[in-house]
């Protein structure tokens, strides 16, 4: 006779779901977990403490993760800016054509979104919302733009503000368009290299009427650690024409409009 199956208690089942959520995204805030599990933040903190005691996850500022400490620091802005520069410039020129003539447009913290900021024309009459220091510096002293800076904790490597203050400021806004950046892409969604940027991206997606993702095709070959959102949260994806067909098909299956732009190849002179 087979032994009876062991039934999980409600608390054990809840903690199993908590672990699955954190594993899927790489990092979750306490508020996100409380909302997803339908319990109080106090309950989430109590469950998290037990799971940390068992060595199944660890606490970082603002939430919990299962990633090692070395995996969530992010990469240097200048290092990222030097990669695939021609593709980023081509993508930025195309995105400029997609911007509304007026309204609030959020520029996510990223090197390709910074390229767009450098091309902005004053006649667009935009309210630029951003936590990116390079975007703010680019528009400093230029007429025609209302720049709304999202405050918070300054992270030197990413050159952006993030944290609870940033998320709170985003929650007070409604955006016409979000220009979303990514460190990596898979069929599971949009990823970034650190937990604090992921939380800001999720908050921006929640308050945007339209999400335009900007990323060169190499992002599908790049590993990133923390899930920011799903592909179904994206309305338009602008990338270079080296994107493989299999990735285009996966994006379209999620209802994403894919726009590709040619990238001029630079040939060395003999």
C-alpha positions in Angstrom: 0.0 0.0 0.0 1.4 3.4 -1.1 2.1 5.9 1.7 -0.3 8.9 1.8 0.9 12.0 0.0 2.2 14.7 2.3 0.0 17.7 2.3 1.7 21.1 2.5 0.3 23.5 5.1 -1.0 26.9 3.8 2.1 28.6 5.2 4.4 26.1 3.4 2.5 26.4 0.2 2.7 30.2 0.4 6.5 30.1 1.0 6.9 27.8 -1.9 5.1 30.3 -4.1 7.2 33.1 -2.7 10.4 31.2 -3.6 9.0 30.6 -7.1 8.3 34.3 -7.6 11.7 35.4 -6.5 13.4 32.8 -8.6 11.4 33.8 -11.7 12.3 37.5 -11.4 15.7 37.4 -9.6 14.5 40.1 -7.1 11.2 41.1 -5.6 10.2 43.9 -3.3 8.2 43.0 -0.2 5.3 45.0 -1.6 5.3 43.1 -4.9 5.3 39.8 -3.0 2.5 40.8 -0.7 0.4 41.8 -3.7 1.1 38.6 -5.6 0.4 36.4 -2.7 -2.5 38.3 -1.3 -1.1 38.7 2.2 0.3 41.5 4.3 3.8 42.8 4.1 4.4 41.6 7.7 3.5 38.1 6.6 6.0 38.3 3.7 8.7 39.6 5.9 8.1 36.7 8.4 8.2 34.1 5.6 11.3 35.7 4.1 13.1 35.6 7.4 12.4 31.9 7.7 13.6 31.2 4.1 16.7 33.3 4.7 17.4 31.2 7.9 17.1 28.1 5.7 19.6 29.6 3.2 17.1 29.7 0.4 17.3 33.5 -0.3 18.9 36.6 1.1 17.8 40.1 1.9 19.0 43.1 -0.1 17.9 46.8 0.2 14.2 47.0 -0.6 13.4 43.3 -1.0 14.7 39.7 -1.3 16.8 37.8 -3.9 18.2 34.4 -4.6 21.1 35.9 -6.6 24.7 36.0 -5.4 26.0 39.4 -4.3 28.3 39.7 -7.3 25.5 39.3 -9.7 23.3 42.3 -8.9 25.7 45.2 -8.9 25.1 46.2 -12.5 27.6 47.3 -15.1 29.3 50.6 -15.7 27.4 53.1 -17.9 30.5 54.1 -20.0 31.4 50.4 -20.5 27.9 49.7 -21.9 27.8 52.9 -24.0 30.9 51.8 -25.9 29.2 48.6 -27.1 27.3 48.5 -30.4 27.4 52.2 -30.8 26.3 52.2 -34.5 23.3 50.1 -33.8 22.3 52.3 -30.8 22.5 55.4 -32.9 20.4 53.9 -35.7 17.8 52.7 -33.2 17.7 56.2 -31.6 17.1 57.9 -34.9 14.1 55.6 -35.6 12.7 56.0 -32.1 12.7 59.8 -32.6 10.1 59.3 -35.4 7.8 57.4 -33.0 7.7 59.9 -30.2 4.5 61.9 -29.6 4.5 65.6 -30.4 3.7 66.5 -26.8 3.0 64.9 -23.5 5.0 63.0 -20.8 7.7 60.7 -22.1 9.8 58.7 -19.7 13.4 57.9 -20.6 14.5 54.8 -18.8 18.1 54.7 -17.6 20.1 53.2 -20.4 22.7 54.0 -23.1 20.3 53.8 -26.0 17.7 56.0 -24.4 20.5 58.5 -23.8 21.2 58.4 -27.6 17.5 59.4 -28.2 17.8 62.3 -25.7 20.8 63.7 -27.6 18.6 63.8 -30.8 15.5 65.5 -29.3 14.2 68.6 -31.1 12.7 71.4 -29.0 9.5 71.6 -31.2 8.4 68.2 -29.8 7.2 70.1 -26.6 7.7 67.1 -24.4 7.8 66.6 -20.7 10.8 64.4 -20.2 10.6 62.1 -17.1 13.8 60.3 -16.2 16.0 59.0 -13.4 19.0 59.0 -15.7 21.8 61.5 -14.9 23.2 61.4 -18.5 19.8 62.3 -19.9 19.3 65.1 -17.4 22.8 66.5 -18.2 22.1 66.2 -22.0 18.9 68.3 -21.7 20.4 70.8 -19.1 20.2 74.3 -20.6 18.2 73.3 -23.7 15.0 75.2 -24.3 11.7 73.5 -25.1 11.7 70.7 -22.6 10.2 70.3 -19.2 12.5 67.8 -17.4 11.0 66.0 -14.5 13.8 64.3 -12.5 12.9 61.2 -10.5 14.9 61.5 -7.3 16.1 58.7 -5.1 19.5 57.1 -4.3 22.2 57.8 -6.9 23.9 54.6 -8.1 27.3 55.6 -9.5 27.8 52.7 -11.9 24.5 53.0 -13.7 24.4 56.8 -13.3 20.8 56.7 -12.3 18.5 57.3 -9.3 16.6 54.3 -7.9 15.0 53.1 -4.7 11.8 53.6 -2.8 11.8 57.4 -3.3 12.1 56.9 -7.1 9.3 54.3 -7.2 7.0 56.6 -5.1 7.6 59.5 -7.5 6.8 57.3 -10.5 3.5 56.2 -8.8 2.3 59.8 -8.9 2.6 60.0 -12.7 0.8 59.0 -15.8 3.0 58.7 -18.9 2.1 58.9 -22.6 5.2 56.8 -23.6 8.0 54.9 -21.9 11.3 54.4 -23.7 12.4 51.2 -22.0 16.0 50.0 -21.9 17.2 46.4 -21.4 20.4 44.6 -20.5 19.2 41.2 -21.8 16.1 39.7 -23.5 14.7 36.2 -23.6 11.3 34.7 -24.5 10.5 35.1 -20.8 10.8 38.9 -20.8 13.0 42.0 -20.4 16.0 41.7 -18.0 18.4 44.1 -16.4 21.6 43.7 -14.4 20.6 44.8 -11.0 17.6 44.7 -8.6 17.2 48.5 -8.1 16.8 49.2 -11.8 14.3 46.4 -12.2 12.0 47.8 -9.6 12.0 51.3 -11.4 11.4 49.7 -14.8 8.4 47.7 -13.4 6.9 50.9 -11.9 7.4 52.9 -15.1 5.7 50.1 -17.2 2.7 50.2 -14.8 2.0 54.0 -15.4 2.7 54.1 -19.2 0.1 54.1 -21.9 2.7 52.9 -24.4 5.9 51.0 -23.9 8.6 51.2 -26.6 11.6 48.9 -26.0 15.0 50.0 -27.4 17.7 47.3 -27.6 20.2 46.1 -30.1 19.8 42.5 -31.3 22.8 41.4 -29.3 20.7 41.7 -26.1 19.2 38.3 -27.0 22.6 36.9 -26.6 23.4 38.7 -23.4 22.8 37.2 -20.0 21.2 39.5 -17.4 20.0 38.7 -13.9 16.8 40.4 -12.9 13.5 40.3 -14.8 11.9 43.7 -15.2 8.7 42.8 -17.2 7.3 40.3 -19.6 7.4 40.8 -23.4 3.6 41.2 -23.3 4.1 44.5 -21.5 5.9 45.9 -24.5 4.0 47.5 -27.4 6.8 48.3 -29.8 10.4 46.9 -30.1 12.9 48.9 -32.0 16.1 47.0 -32.8 18.7 46.5 -35.6 18.1 44.3 -38.7 20.5 41.6 -37.4 17.7 40.3 -35.2 17.2 36.5 -36.0 13.8 35.5 -37.4 13.1 33.2 -34.4 13.3 36.1 -32.0 11.0 38.3 -34.2 8.5 35.5 -34.3 8.6 35.1 -30.5 8.1 38.8 -30.0 5.1 38.9 -32.4 3.5 36.0 -30.5 3.4 38.3 -27.5 1.7 41.0 -29.5 4.8 43.1 -29.9 5.3 45.3 -33.0 8.8 44.7 -34.2 10.6 47.6 -36.1 14.1 46.9 -37.4 16.6 49.5 -38.7 19.6 48.9 -40.9 23.1 49.5 -39.4 25.8 50.8 -41.5 28.8 48.6 -41.5 32.2 50.4 -41.1 34.9 49.1 -43.4 38.5 49.7 -42.7 40.5 51.5 -45.4 43.4 49.4 -46.7 
